[in-house]
Amino acid sequence: MDISIIFKIAAVGIIVTIICQILKKSDRDDIATIVSLVGLIIVLAAVISMITDLFEQVRELFELF
């Protein structure tokens, strides 16, 4: 695992937070919610690929299947 993925996730969080605050100040709560969900999906996609790699390594370690 590389430390850069943590920085990427943090950057997505910071950017989404800033955009949501700007949208909420301009009374666009519905779009702010959509932006939050898109940010969550982006982070989950990165984490799911890492979890998949983890399971592959565990499978190889214990020689399963």
Steps between C-alpha positions, in 0.01 A plus 500: 500500500625840409459808718386699197157333506440650845586844365270447201210404727569801722513729195164371377354561845633854520382588148154354560470687831592832339259450211219397735552806720489730197186332369325514839577871533335558163190297601579202277460229763380243249810534284720500813353164594572361154860628520539327837373172357731525199796559732401198706476283189845613382657412835316167520625406154858556611451310826322206335789448260739498796284248686491280190879506488512412870277195452713388204813521714336307785383234254851465361652495848285213621491334156122491487315394183 
